[in-house]
Amino acid sequence: MTRARRGFFAFLLALLLCGTAGILPTSSLRAATELTISAAISLKDALDEIKQLYASENPGVSIATNYGASGTLQLQIEQGAPVDVYISAAPKQMDALESKGLLLPGTRRDLLRNEIVLIVPSDSRLGIKSFLDLTRPDVKQIALGEPTAVPAGQYAKEVLTNLGIYDAVKSKAVLGKDVRQVLTYVETGNVDAGVVYLTDAKTSSKVMVVAQAPENSHQPVIYPVAVIKSTKNAEAAKRFGDFLEGPKAAAVFRKYGFTPAGS
C-alpha cells in the first residue's frame, strides 16, 4: 500500500471515530452523581430501604450513607467532612450547624417524629413496669445515650429529670456512644433497662417496651433535615430531600415506626 493510500485510510478512520464519539449517549460519558447522607443511626433501617428505592428510580445517582450519633456527625460536618445532606435526631445539632452558616439556606425542614420508651431484656424477671421503677435497689444498671452527643440520651435525661428521679438513678447509668449501642446493651442483658426510641425497640425481638415517656416529660423528638452548604451537588441533594418528604419515603418511614413531621 502506498503512503498516499495509507494516509487516506488513516483520515477515514479518524472521521469514523469522531462520528461515533458524536453519537454516543451523553449518559455514558457523564459520571454518576454521588451524594453522601449523614444521618442519625436510629434512621438506618428506614434509610437503607429508601436509598435503594431512590436509586431504582434515579439510576444516575449514587448514595452513600454515614450513620452515627447526631452530635458526632455534627462535629464531622463542622470539621469539613464531605456531606451533602444531614439528618439529625434532634433540632439541637442542626441549630448548631445553622448558627455557623453551614446549611444551604432554605433547605432545612422538620422531617420526622419519634417517641421515647423504656425497654428491658425480653426475658427480664425484674418486673420493671415504669420509669419510676428504675429507682428500685434491685435495678442495678440502666443504659442511656451519652446526653451531650446522643439525642436519645438528651431526651432520656429530660424524662428522668422531669420525673424527679435523675439524681437517684444517674449512678446506675451506662452510657452508649449512640442509641443502637444502648439497644445492644439491653438485648444482651448487660443492663437491666435502657431508654431508646420506639423505632429502635421495634427492630429487636430481644427487648420489650415496658413504658412510654409522658409527652410533656421531654422536648418533642423531631428529626430535621438540611442540605449542607459545602455540597458540590446542591440540586441533586435538594431533590433527595424532596423525595424524603414524598409519599414513597413516608410509607417506608411509617413502616419502621416514624411519623412524618407534617402529619
C-alpha positions as CSV (number, residue, x, y, z in Angstrom):
1,M,0.0,0.0,0.0
2,T,1.4,3.4,-1.0
3,R,2.0,6.1,1.5
4,A,-0.8,8.2,-0.1
5,R,-3.3,5.3,0.4
6,R,-2.3,4.7,4.0
7,G,-2.8,8.4,4.7
8,F,-6.2,8.3,3.1
9,F,-7.4,5.3,5.2
10,A,-6.0,6.9,8.3
11,F,-8.0,10.0,7.5
12,L,-11.2,7.9,7.0
13,L,-10.6,6.1,10.3
14,A,-10.2,9.4,12.2
15,L,-13.5,10.6,10.7
16,L,-15.3,7.4,11.7
17,L,-14.0,7.6,15.3
18,C,-15.1,11.3,15.6
19,G,-18.5,10.5,14.2
20,T,-19.0,7.6,16.6
21,A,-18.0,9.7,19.5
22,G,-20.5,12.3,18.5
23,I,-23.4,9.9,18.6
24,L,-22.6,8.2,22.0
25,P,-25.3,8.7,24.6
26,T,-24.4,11.6,26.9
27,S,-25.3,9.4,29.9
28,S,-22.4,7.0,29.0
29,L,-19.9,9.9,29.1
30,R,-21.2,11.5,32.3
31,A,-20.1,10.2,35.7
32,A,-22.9,9.3,38.2
33,T,-23.8,12.0,40.8
34,E,-22.6,10.9,44.2
35,L,-24.4,12.0,47.4
36,T,-23.3,11.4,50.9
37,I,-26.0,11.4,53.6
38,S,-25.0,11.7,57.2
39,A,-27.9,10.6,59.4
40,A,-28.8,9.6,63.0
41,I,-28.2,5.9,63.4
42,S,-31.8,5.4,64.5
43,L,-32.7,6.0,60.8
44,K,-30.5,3.3,59.5
45,D,-33.1,0.6,58.7
46,A,-35.5,3.0,57.1
47,L,-32.9,5.0,55.1
48,D,-31.2,1.8,53.8
49,E,-34.5,0.8,52.3
50,I,-35.3,4.4,51.0
51,K,-31.9,4.8,49.3
52,Q,-32.4,1.6,47.4
53,L,-35.9,2.8,46.3
54,Y,-34.4,6.2,45.3
55,A,-31.6,4.5,43.3
56,S,-34.0,2.3,41.4
57,E,-35.9,5.5,40.2
58,N,-32.7,7.6,39.8
59,P,-30.0,5.4,38.3
60,G,-27.7,8.3,37.7
61,V,-27.4,9.0,41.4
62,S,-25.2,7.0,43.8
63,I,-26.0,7.4,47.6
64,A,-23.5,6.7,50.4
65,T,-24.8,6.8,54.0
66,N,-22.9,7.6,57.1
67,Y,-24.7,6.7,60.3
68,G,-23.8,7.7,63.9
69,A,-24.7,9.8,66.9
70,S,-26.1,13.1,65.7
71,G,-23.6,15.1,67.8
72,T,-20.7,13.1,66.3
73,L,-22.0,13.7,62.8
74,Q,-22.4,17.4,63.6
75,L,-18.7,17.7,64.6
76,Q,-17.6,15.9,61.4
77,I,-19.5,18.4,59.3
78,E,-18.0,21.3,61.3
79,Q,-14.6,19.9,60.6
80,G,-15.2,19.8,56.9
81,A,-16.4,16.2,56.2
82,P,-17.8,16.0,52.7
83,V,-21.5,15.7,53.4
84,D,-24.4,16.6,51.1
85,V,-27.4,16.0,53.3
86,Y,-27.6,15.8,57.1
87,I,-30.5,14.4,59.2
88,S,-30.2,14.7,63.0
89,A,-32.4,13.1,65.7
90,A,-32.9,16.5,67.4
91,P,-33.0,20.2,66.5
92,K,-30.1,21.0,68.8
93,Q,-27.4,19.7,66.4
94,M,-29.0,21.2,63.4
95,D,-29.3,24.5,65.2
96,A,-25.5,24.4,65.9
97,L,-24.7,24.0,62.2
98,E,-27.2,26.6,61.2
99,S,-25.7,29.2,63.6
100,K,-22.3,28.6,62.0
101,G,-23.7,29.2,58.5
102,L,-23.1,25.6,57.4
103,L,-26.6,24.8,56.0
104,L,-27.7,25.7,52.5
105,P,-30.3,28.5,53.1
106,G,-33.9,27.4,52.6
107,T,-33.3,23.7,52.8
108,R,-33.9,23.0,56.4
109,R,-37.2,21.3,57.4
110,D,-38.6,19.1,60.0
111,L,-38.8,15.6,58.6
112,L,-40.0,13.0,61.2
113,R,-41.2,12.5,64.8
114,N,-40.4,9.6,67.2
115,E,-41.2,8.5,70.7
116,I,-39.1,7.8,73.8
117,V,-39.6,4.4,75.5
118,L,-38.2,2.3,78.4
119,I,-37.1,-1.2,77.4
120,V,-35.9,-4.3,79.2
121,P,-34.5,-7.6,78.0
122,S,-37.3,-9.8,76.7
123,D,-36.5,-12.4,79.4
124,S,-36.2,-9.9,82.3
125,R,-37.6,-11.2,85.6
126,L,-37.3,-7.9,87.5
127,G,-40.9,-6.8,86.8
128,I,-39.9,-3.3,85.7
129,K,-43.1,-1.5,84.5
130,S,-42.4,2.2,84.7
131,F,-39.6,4.8,84.7
132,L,-40.1,5.2,88.4
133,D,-39.2,1.5,88.9
134,L,-35.6,2.5,87.9
135,T,-35.1,3.8,91.4
136,R,-35.5,0.4,92.9
137,P,-32.4,-1.1,94.5
138,D,-32.6,-4.3,92.5
139,V,-32.3,-2.3,89.3
140,K,-28.5,-2.0,89.1
141,Q,-27.7,-0.7,85.6
142,I,-29.6,1.5,83.1
143,A,-28.3,2.1,79.5
144,L,-28.6,5.7,78.2
145,G,-27.1,7.5,75.3
146,E,-24.4,10.0,76.2
147,P,-26.5,13.1,76.6
148,T,-24.1,15.7,75.1
149,A,-23.7,13.8,71.8
150,V,-26.7,11.4,71.6
151,P,-30.1,13.0,71.3
152,A,-31.8,9.8,72.7
153,G,-29.6,10.4,75.8
154,Q,-30.6,14.0,75.9
155,Y,-34.3,13.1,75.8
156,A,-33.8,10.4,78.4
157,K,-32.1,12.8,80.8
158,E,-35.0,15.2,80.3
159,V,-37.5,12.5,81.1
160,L,-35.7,11.3,84.2
161,T,-35.3,14.9,85.4
162,N,-38.9,15.8,84.8
163,L,-40.0,12.7,86.7
164,G,-37.7,13.8,89.6
165,I,-35.6,10.7,89.6
166,Y,-32.4,11.6,87.6
167,D,-30.3,12.3,90.6
168,A,-31.4,8.9,92.1
169,V,-30.5,6.9,89.1
170,K,-27.6,8.7,87.4
171,S,-25.0,6.5,89.3
172,K,-26.6,3.5,87.6
173,A,-26.2,4.9,84.1
174,V,-24.2,3.0,81.5
175,L,-23.6,5.5,78.6
176,G,-23.7,4.4,75.0
177,K,-22.0,6.2,72.1
178,D,-25.3,6.0,70.1
179,V,-28.8,4.7,70.6
180,R,-28.1,1.4,68.8
181,Q,-25.4,0.7,71.4
182,V,-27.9,1.3,74.1
183,L,-30.2,-1.1,72.4
184,T,-27.4,-3.7,72.2
185,Y,-26.7,-3.4,75.9
186,V,-30.3,-4.2,76.7
187,E,-30.5,-7.0,74.1
188,T,-27.5,-8.8,75.6
189,G,-28.7,-8.4,79.2
190,N,-25.7,-6.4,80.2
191,V,-28.0,-3.9,81.8
192,D,-31.4,-4.1,83.4
193,A,-33.1,-1.5,81.3
194,G,-32.5,1.2,78.7
195,V,-34.1,4.3,77.2
196,V,-34.3,4.3,73.4
197,Y,-36.6,5.5,70.6
198,L,-39.7,3.5,69.9
199,T,-38.4,2.8,66.4
200,D,-35.2,1.2,67.7
201,A,-37.2,-1.0,70.1
202,K,-39.3,-2.2,67.2
203,T,-36.3,-3.6,65.4
204,S,-35.5,-6.1,68.0
205,S,-37.3,-9.2,69.4
206,K,-34.8,-9.4,72.2
207,V,-36.2,-6.4,74.1
208,M,-39.6,-5.5,75.5
209,V,-41.2,-2.0,75.8
210,V,-42.5,-1.5,79.3
211,A,-43.3,2.2,79.3
212,Q,-43.6,5.2,77.0
213,A,-42.3,8.5,78.3
214,P,-45.1,11.0,79.1
215,E,-45.4,13.5,76.3
216,N,-44.8,16.5,78.5
217,S,-41.6,15.0,80.1
218,H,-39.3,15.9,77.2
219,Q,-38.9,18.1,74.2
220,P,-40.7,16.7,71.1
221,V,-38.5,14.2,69.3
222,I,-38.1,15.8,65.9
223,Y,-35.7,14.9,63.1
224,P,-34.7,17.9,60.9
225,V,-33.1,17.5,57.5
226,A,-31.0,20.0,55.5
227,V,-28.6,20.3,52.6
228,I,-25.0,21.2,53.7
229,K,-23.8,24.5,52.2
230,S,-20.5,23.0,51.0
231,T,-22.2,20.4,48.8
232,K,-21.0,20.1,45.3
233,N,-24.3,18.7,44.2
234,A,-26.8,21.1,45.5
235,E,-29.7,20.4,43.1
236,A,-29.3,16.6,43.4
237,A,-29.2,17.0,47.2
238,K,-32.4,19.1,47.2
239,R,-34.2,16.5,45.0
240,F,-33.2,13.8,47.5
241,G,-34.5,15.9,50.4
242,D,-37.8,16.4,48.5
243,F,-38.0,12.6,48.0
244,L,-37.6,12.1,51.7
245,E,-40.8,14.2,52.3
246,G,-42.7,12.4,49.5
247,P,-45.3,9.6,49.8
248,K,-43.0,6.7,48.9
249,A,-40.4,7.6,51.6
250,A,-43.2,8.4,54.1
251,A,-44.6,4.9,53.6
252,V,-41.2,3.4,54.5
253,F,-40.7,5.7,57.5
254,R,-44.1,4.7,58.8
255,K,-43.3,1.0,58.3
256,Y,-40.4,1.5,60.8
257,G,-42.5,3.4,63.3
258,F,-41.7,7.0,62.4
259,T,-44.3,9.7,62.0
260,P,-43.8,12.2,59.2
261,A,-43.5,15.7,60.8
262,G,-46.2,17.1,58.7
263,S,-48.8,14.5,59.7
